[in-house]
Amino acid sequence: MSKSTVKKFLQSMPKESIIEMIMEMYSARKEAQEYLEFYTHPNERGKLEEYKNIIREEFYPARRREPQTRFTVCRKAVADFKKLKPSADTLADLMVSYMEWATKFTHDYGDMWEQYYTSVEGNFGKTVKHIVVNDLWEIYDYRLRQCVEWASVCGYGFADTIADLYEEGKTMHLQRPNTHPQP
């Protein structure tokens, strides 16, 4: 069914029926509940911390257990947070935090497996692109450089790839037209 079909159907329904249907969705689906709660009372910082904690636990668990480093959990956390439609800056904060924990983890624990590096490289590239596209470079440059520094001791070309992605992002940022008026 298409969005336009659903829209037409909803427009034909009485307001009370729409409210009833939304409340049923709220009760039936955790995702709908989270979305509606965020929509009615947006607390970006609170949700950001909630999703940061999900990712942090994969690399640096607070409870006494081994790190899991499940990239599926981390990517799902970013994707779920993105569905709430946070500001570009808040989403960037989550994405950069993810990359900080991933690069610091390999710095702290030594060389990782190939898939680990491939996942981090791909997500680092997406993070850099998001930051450049949304003109947030000045805000996140220091933290991205820290990721490059943490990756610098790693092997298998990982350090070079992270450094190259950073430099590509920096170049794209510098080539963007100045969108800020000069005083």
LINNORWO-V602305 format. One record per pair of residues at least 12 apart in sequence whose C-alpha atoms are under 8 Angstrom apart, sorted by the first residue. I is the first residue (numbers start at 1). J is the second residue. If there is no record, write none. Layout:
I_J / I_J
//
This chain:
35_84 / 38_84 / 39_84 / 44_86 / 44_90 / 45_90 / 47_81 / 48_81 / 48_90 / 48_91 / 48_94 / 51_77 / 51_78 / 51_81 / 51_94 / 52_94 / 52_97 / 52_98 / 54_73 / 54_74 / 54_77 / 55_73 / 55_74 / 55_77 / 55_98 / 56_98 / 56_101 / 58_70 / 58_73 / 58_74 / 59_101 / 59_102 / 59_105 / 60_101 / 71_119 / 74_98 / 78_91 / 78_94 / 78_95 / 88_134 / 89_134 / 89_136 / 92_127 / 92_130 / 92_131 / 95_127 / 96_127 / 96_140 / 96_143 / 96_144 / 99_120 / 99_123 / 99_124 / 99_147 / 100_143 / 100_144 / 100_146 / 100_147 / 102_120 / 103_120 / 103_147 / 103_148 / 103_150 / 103_151 / 104_147 / 104_150 / 104_151 / 106_150 / 106_151 / 106_154 / 107_150 / 107_151 / 107_153 / 107_154 / 110_154 / 111_154 / 111_155 / 114_156 / 117_158 / 121_158 / 121_161 / 121_162 / 124_162 / 124_165 / 125_165 / 128_165 / 128_166 / 128_169 / 129_169 / 132_169 / 132_170 / 132_172 / 132_173 / 135_173 / 137_170 / 137_173 / 144_166 / 145_166 / 147_162 / 148_162 / 148_163 / 148_166
//
